[in-house]
Amino acid sequence: MLRTRMSAAVSDTAAAGAVRDSFDRQISRLNAMLPKAPVPEAIVMKDGRRFSGKLLQDTPQAVSIRTIVGDITVAKEDVGQLVTAEDLRAEFKSKFNAGEKFGEALQQLMIWTYEMNMPVHRELVAYTILQKTPGDPFARNAAGYVQMDGNWALKTSIAAGAPIPERKAETKDDIKRELESMGFVLRNDHWFVKIPWSTGIASLWRPPSLKMNLNGTSVMDWHEGDTTLFRMDDKPKKLGAVDLKFIAPTAAQGLVSIGVEAPGEIIECEVRAVGAIAEDKQGARIECFLTPEGGRSEVLYDISKKSDTAFHDATRFVRGKSKFTVTARMVTVQDKYHTYARFLPSNIDSTQVFWVKGIVLRAAAEFDRLWAAAK
């Protein structure tokens, strides 16, 4: 019995050694293939989206890349980084060297190489993991093994001569997965791309680019020299240049509304509509609210002292819409000197006193034909 056990132990040790030798040979072959292994290039956008494939054109105006779902062209000003094949090879080498020291890093690298569409590199990582942990199921699968009746059998392996797989988008599921990974959105069987968007009024010192409706309000000027003593002087001197412009009630109260129209369906939105109460005068108030097209009004802020200069997240109010109105209802204390409720106060250097920024959907019709033809 002892002889039988010793014989089995020797046999198991020999088998384990043979497996490790096999992994070593596969790793050696894969290392020899790395210099010419296919590695995609990529456009990384400033908003984080990534388009992988073959770079076609790079001009001061635009960059084009051929992906597995078609050619994509983006404005150069929206590009954060162009990643070449050599850049990606260098990044892999750095990650791989770190992974050899820390086992968990190799598992993460195996996922990364799949996401980056680097099949040869992925298989190398898988076999490297198997050297230390021969039974790892995820590494076995990535190396081309399949489990049958509890045993692992090598089905396909690049190192063993299998062709390098090409990622293709042939079915609707494939196309949907690829396009959504690049930030595209499907709406009613049509594809759209998320794009950053902003608009607004930089300052009241320039003609507003948005339509304003003044109801019991007007754009007023304020001079720094317009003080109580100045008003009490029987022979006041001429005031100097205007220091501040703002919208305020012409009587005790009034409204101002500003219409906003986005160039597509709104996905995310923030609104800044500066309001201020001068001298924290008791009785003055500004209630600023937003009304989406076809929806109910929602308060952005309500102040009776100090000011509000913040960007307010209005996504939950306007998501899915393309038009909305921002209204300021102002109550002021009238005296012989000046009004105390001030909307969009602007000096000559002001910027974004009324500003809207966010993400909208723009039609990506170039993918609609591919989508319609797929099964």
C-alpha positions in Angstrom: 0.0 0.0 0.0 2.8 2.4 0.9 4.5 1.6 -2.4 1.3 2.4 -4.2 0.9 5.7 -2.5 4.5 6.7 -3.1 4.0 5.7 -6.8 0.9 7.8 -7.1 2.6 10.8 -5.4 5.5 10.5 -7.9 3.0 10.3 -10.7 1.2 13.4 -9.5 4.4 15.3 -9.1 5.5 14.4 -12.6 2.1 15.4 -14.0 2.3 18.8 -12.2 5.8 19.3 -13.6 4.6 18.5 -17.1 1.8 21.0 -16.8 4.2 23.7 -15.6 6.6 22.8 -18.5 3.6 23.2 -20.9 2.7 26.6 -19.5 6.4 27.7 -19.7 6.4 26.7 -23.4 3.2 28.6 -24.1 4.6 31.7 -22.4 7.8 31.5 -24.4 5.8 31.4 -27.6 3.5 34.2 -26.6 6.5 36.4 -25.6 8.0 35.9 -29.1 4.7 37.0 -30.6 4.3 40.2 -28.6 6.3 42.6 -30.8 3.9 42.0 -33.8 0.7 41.1 -31.8 -2.3 43.3 -32.8 -2.8 46.2 -30.5 -5.5 48.9 -31.1 -5.1 52.6 -31.1 -7.6 54.9 -29.4 -9.1 58.3 -29.0 -9.8 59.2 -25.4 -12.2 62.1 -25.1 -12.1 64.8 -22.5 -15.4 63.5 -21.0 -13.8 60.0 -20.6 -15.3 58.2 -23.6 -12.8 55.9 -25.5 -13.0 54.9 -29.1 -10.7 52.0 -30.0 -9.6 50.8 -33.5 -7.3 52.2 -36.2 -6.5 55.9 -36.3 -7.3 57.2 -39.8 -6.8 60.9 -39.7 -5.5 63.5 -37.3 -5.9 67.2 -38.3 -6.1 70.4 -36.3 -9.9 70.3 -36.7 -10.8 66.6 -36.2 -9.6 63.1 -35.5 -11.0 59.9 -37.2 -10.8 56.3 -36.1 -12.1 53.0 -37.6 -13.9 50.9 -35.0 -15.5 47.6 -35.4 -18.9 49.3 -35.7 -17.7 51.9 -38.3 -15.7 55.1 -38.7 -16.0 57.8 -36.0 -14.9 61.4 -36.4 -14.7 63.7 -33.4 -13.8 67.4 -33.0 -10.1 67.8 -32.1 -11.0 70.3 -29.3 -12.9 67.5 -27.5 -10.0 65.0 -27.6 -8.1 64.5 -24.4 -5.5 62.0 -25.6 -4.5 60.0 -28.7 -3.3 56.5 -27.7 -1.0 54.8 -30.2 -0.3 51.1 -30.3 3.2 51.7 -28.8 1.6 53.7 -26.0 -0.6 50.7 -25.2 2.3 48.2 -25.4 4.2 50.3 -22.9 1.3 50.5 -20.6 0.9 46.8 -20.7 4.5 46.2 -19.9 4.3 48.5 -16.9 1.2 46.8 -15.6 2.6 43.3 -16.3 5.8 44.0 -14.4 3.7 45.2 -11.4 1.5 42.1 -11.7 4.4 39.7 -11.4 5.0 41.2 -8.0 1.4 41.3 -6.9 -0.9 38.4 -7.9 -4.2 40.3 -7.7 -2.8 42.8 -10.2 -2.5 40.1 -12.8 -6.2 39.2 -12.5 -7.0 42.9 -13.0 -4.6 43.0 -16.0 -6.3 40.0 -17.6 -9.6 41.9 -17.5 -7.9 45.1 -18.8 -6.4 43.3 -21.8 -9.9 41.9 -22.7 -11.4 45.4 -22.5 -8.5 46.8 -24.6 -8.9 44.0 -27.2 -5.4 42.6 -26.8 -5.9 38.8 -27.2 -2.3 37.8 -27.3 -1.4 39.8 -24.3 -4.4 38.5 -22.5 -3.4 34.9 -23.1 0.1 35.6 -21.8 -1.3 37.0 -18.6 -3.5 33.9 -18.3 -0.6 31.5 -18.6 1.5 33.5 -16.2 -1.3 33.2 -13.6 -1.6 29.4 -14.3 2.1 29.0 -13.6 1.4 29.8 -10.0 -2.3 28.7 -9.8 -2.9 25.9 -12.3 -6.5 25.5 -11.4 -7.6 29.2 -11.7 -10.8 28.9 -13.7 -10.7 32.4 -15.2 -7.1 32.1 -16.3 -7.9 28.6 -17.7 -10.8 30.0 -19.8 -8.7 33.0 -21.0 -5.9 30.5 -22.0 -8.3 28.6 -24.2 -9.2 25.7 -21.9 -12.7 24.3 -21.5 -13.9 22.1 -18.6 -15.4 18.7 -19.6 -16.5 16.1 -17.0 -14.5 17.9 -14.4 -11.3 17.9 -16.4 -9.7 20.8 -18.2 -9.0 20.3 -21.9 -7.2 22.7 -24.2 -9.7 23.8 -26.9 -8.2 26.9 -28.5 -4.9 28.7 -27.8 -3.0 31.3 -29.8 0.2 29.9 -28.4 -0.8 26.4 -29.6 -1.5 27.7 -33.2 -5.1 28.9 -33.0 -5.7 32.1 -35.1 -5.8 35.4 -33.3 -9.5 36.2 -32.7 -10.9 39.4 -34.2 -13.6 41.2 -32.2 -16.6 41.6 -34.6 -19.9 43.3 -34.2 -22.4 41.3 -36.3 -25.5 41.0 -34.2 -27.6 43.6 -32.6 -26.4 42.5 -29.2 -22.7 42.9 -30.3 -23.4 46.3 -31.8 -25.3 47.5 -28.7 -22.6 46.3 -26.4 -19.8 48.1 -28.4 -21.7 51.3 -28.9 -22.9 51.6 -25.3 -19.3 51.0 -24.1 -18.3 54.1 -26.2 -21.0 56.2 -24.7 -23.7 56.0 -27.4 -27.3 55.8 -26.4 -30.2 53.9 -28.2 -33.6 55.7 -28.4 -36.5 54.2 -30.4 -34.2 52.2 -32.6 -31.9 55.2 -33.4 -28.5 55.9 -32.0 -27.4 59.1 -30.3 -24.1 60.3 -28.8 -23.7 62.2 -25.6 -22.1 65.6 -26.0 -21.3 68.4 -23.6 -23.4 71.6 -24.0 -23.5 75.0 -22.4 -25.2 78.3 -23.0 -26.2 81.4 -21.1 -25.6 85.1 -20.4 -22.1 86.0 -19.5 -22.9 89.6 -18.4 -25.6 92.2 -18.7 -23.0 94.5 -20.2 -23.5 92.7 -23.5 -26.7 91.9 -25.4 -28.1 88.6 -24.0 -27.9 85.6 -26.3 -31.1 84.1 -24.7 -34.6 85.5 -24.9 -35.7 87.4 -21.7 -39.2 88.4 -20.8 -39.2 91.4 -18.3 -42.6 91.7 -16.5 -42.5 94.6 -14.0 -38.7 94.6 -14.1 -35.9 96.3 -16.1 -32.2 96.3 -16.5 -30.9 99.0 -14.1 -27.5 100.7 -13.7 -25.8 101.4 -10.4 -23.0 103.9 -9.8 -20.7 103.5 -6.9 -21.0 107.2 -6.1 -24.8 107.0 -5.8 -25.0 107.1 -2.0 -27.3 108.5 0.6 -25.1 111.7 0.9 -25.1 112.1 -2.8 -28.9 112.0 -3.0 -29.2 114.5 -0.1 -26.9 117.0 -1.8 -28.8 120.0 -3.1 -26.3 120.3 -6.0 -25.0 116.8 -6.6 -22.0 116.3 -8.8 -22.3 114.3 -12.0 -22.0 110.6 -11.4 -19.2 108.7 -13.0 -19.3 105.6 -15.1 -21.7 102.7 -14.4 -20.3 100.2 -12.0 -23.0 97.5 -11.9 -25.9 96.4 -14.0 -28.7 94.1 -12.8 -32.4 93.2 -13.3 -34.7 94.5 -10.6 -38.4 95.4 -10.1 -39.6 98.8 -11.3 -42.0 98.8 -8.4 -42.4 96.7 -5.3 -42.2 93.4 -7.2 -41.7 91.9 -10.6 -40.7 88.9 -12.7 -38.1 88.0 -15.3 -38.1 84.8 -17.3 -35.3 83.4 -19.5 -36.0 80.7 -22.1 -33.4 77.9 -22.7 -33.4 75.5 -25.6 -30.9 72.6 -25.7 -29.7 71.2 -29.1 -31.0 67.8 -28.1 -32.5 65.7 -25.4 -31.1 66.7 -22.0 -29.3 64.0 -20.0 -27.6 66.1 -17.4 -28.1 69.8 -16.5 -26.8 72.4 -14.0 -28.1 76.0 -13.8 -26.6 79.1 -12.4 -28.8 82.2 -12.1 -27.1 84.7 -9.8 -29.3 86.6 -7.4 -28.3 89.0 -4.6 -30.0 91.0 -1.8 -28.2 94.3 -1.4 -27.4 95.2 2.2 -29.6 92.3 3.4 -32.5 94.7 3.4 -35.4 93.3 5.4 -38.4 92.6 3.1 -36.4 91.9 0.0 -36.6 88.5 -1.6 -35.7 86.5 -4.8 -37.4 83.2 -5.6 -35.8 81.5 -8.5 -37.5 78.6 -10.1 -37.3 76.4 -13.2 -40.2 75.2 -15.4 -39.5 72.4 -17.9 -41.6 72.4 -21.0 -44.9 70.6 -20.2 -43.9 70.2 -16.6 -44.3 71.8 -13.2 -42.2 74.6 -11.7 -39.4 73.6 -9.3 -37.5 76.0 -7.0 -33.8 76.4 -7.6 -33.3 78.8 -4.7 -35.1 81.2 -2.4 -33.2 84.0 -0.7 -34.0 87.0 1.5 -30.4 87.9 2.3 -26.9 87.5 0.9 -26.6 85.9 -2.6 -26.8 82.7 -4.6 -24.1 82.1 -7.1 -24.1 78.3 -7.2 -24.7 75.9 -10.0 -27.8 73.9 -9.1 -28.3 70.4 -10.4 -31.5 70.5 -12.4 -31.1 67.1 -14.0 -34.1 65.5 -12.3 -36.3 68.4 -13.5 -35.3 68.5 -17.2 -34.0 65.0 -18.1 -35.6 63.9 -21.3 -36.6 67.5 -22.2 -35.0 70.0 -24.5 -36.7 73.3 -23.4 -37.2 75.0 -20.1 -37.6 78.4 -18.5 -35.9 79.9 -15.5 -37.9 82.6 -13.7 -36.9 85.0 -10.9 -39.8 86.4 -8.8 -38.4 89.5 -7.0 -39.8 91.5 -4.1 -38.0 94.6 -3.1 -38.2 97.5 -0.6 -38.6 100.8 -2.5 -36.9 103.9 -1.2 -35.5 107.0 -2.8 -32.1 105.5 -3.2 -32.1 102.1 -4.9 -33.8 98.7 -5.2 -32.5 95.9 -3.0 -33.4 92.7 -4.9 -31.0 92.2 -7.8 -30.9 89.5 -10.4 -27.9 88.7 -12.6 -25.7 91.5 -11.1 -22.9 92.2 -13.6 -19.8 94.3 -13.6 -17.7 94.8 -16.7 -15.6 91.7 -15.8 -18.5 89.3 -14.9 -18.8 85.9 -16.6 -21.6 83.4 -16.5 -24.1 85.3 -14.4 -26.7 83.1 -16.0 -25.3 79.8 -17.2 -26.5 76.4 -18.2 -24.2 73.4 -18.7 -24.7 69.7 -19.1 -24.9 66.7 -21.5 -27.4 66.3 -24.4 -28.0 63.7 -27.0 -27.1 64.3 -30.6 -28.2 62.0 -33.5 -25.5 59.5 -34.5 -27.2 58.5 -37.7 -24.1 56.9 -39.1 -24.8 53.8 -37.0 -28.6 53.5 -37.8 -28.1 51.7 -41.1 -25.7 49.1 -39.5 -28.2 48.7 -36.6 -31.2 48.2 -38.9 -29.4 45.6 -41.0 -28.2 43.5 -38.1 -30.1 40.6 -36.6 
